[in-house]
């Protein structure tokens, strides 16, 4: 995780909660900010990229480690 990333830990929550927490963090962040979302609901693989595309945000990274999905999303 880059030191400038805003961390949103939504592990233990089912969709749509991880996406809603990501949206809230992006709304509060300045333009160009990077938000890292951690989630363990498999549906986040579909929901997060779809949500990001719908608001014009870019998913820079998507991966999995230790049973958690990780997404880095840049606010438009």
N, C-alpha and C positions, 0 to 999 in steps of 0.2 A: 504494500500500500504506500502510495506517495504521501509525503507529509502534508501536502496541500489538499488531499482528498477529504471531503466531508463524509463521515462514516454513518451509515444507516444500517443498524443491525435488526433485521426482521426475522431472524431465525426463531422457529417455534410458532410462527403464525402462518395460517393458510391464506391463499389468495382470496380476495384482492388486497389484503392488508399490506403485504410487502410493496405492492405497486402504489398504494395510497400513501404509504410513508415516504416512498421515493418522490412522489409528486409533491408532497408537503415540503420536503427538503429542497427540491429544485425551485419551488416557488419562493423560498426564503433566501436562496443563494444568489449571488450576483451573476450576471451573464458571463459565460465562459468557465464557471466553476465546475469542478469535477466532484461527482457524488458516487461513492462506492456503496453499493447495496449488497448485504449478505442475506441470503434466504435459503431455507431448506425445503420449501415446497416445490416439487418438480414442475408445477404449472408456471412458476416464475420464468422458466426457460422460454415460454411462449408469451406470457403477459408483459414482461419487462421490455423486450424489443418492440413489441407491438405498441405499447404505451409510448415509448421513446419516439418512435416514428410518427405517432399521431400528434406530438407536440413539437416536432422538428428538432428534437434532441438527438445526439449521436451516442451510440453505445461504442465506446473505445475498446473495452475489454469484456470478455465473458469467459468464465472458467469455473472449475470446481476443485475444491480442496477440502479435505477433512469432512466430507459429507455436506458441505455448504456450497451453494452457488454464489458466485461473486460477479457483479456487474459494475463497470465504471461507466457512468453516463455523464456527458457534458451538457450543461444547460445552454440553450440557444441564446 
